[in-house]
Amino acid sequence: MGGKWFDWSLSALPVVDAKGELVGNLSGSDMRNMTKDNLDDLLLSVEDFLWKINGKSKMRTPVTVTLDTPFLEAIEKIMGNSVHRLWVTGTGKGDKNKVKGVLSLTDIIYKFSTFDLSRHPMRDITERLARGVVLSDEYAEYKAAAPPGTSTGPY
């Protein structure tokens, strides 16, 4: 079901040339200005689409790090370049510009977050609350567990 982009929960894809070397980045934000008037742009090649939306003569140069880049330097690159992700490329001969992975701001925030919703005892009920499917005694338990002053939804 769905392509690898959806199966891996990716919000961006690296754009590589015929040699497999990184030349660009295609992300959900690149689609933000799509309207019914420019839907034909989706028929362009990825390269032409990115050139057109960037309003420049070429694609934006992707920001990269290597596997041996210090973590602090990677964070500084994200912040200094105002990007959401860094493409991790190889360091050896023959794989210098080949994508090995991606490090995103979301990954960094998630790893440093002290609150892991996936382990929260009320995770299931919050999902069901969002769908409007919850039993009244479960909601009372959920509301009682919420920190003071926290909104517990429309119920």
Disulfide bonds with the S-S distance in Angstrom:
none
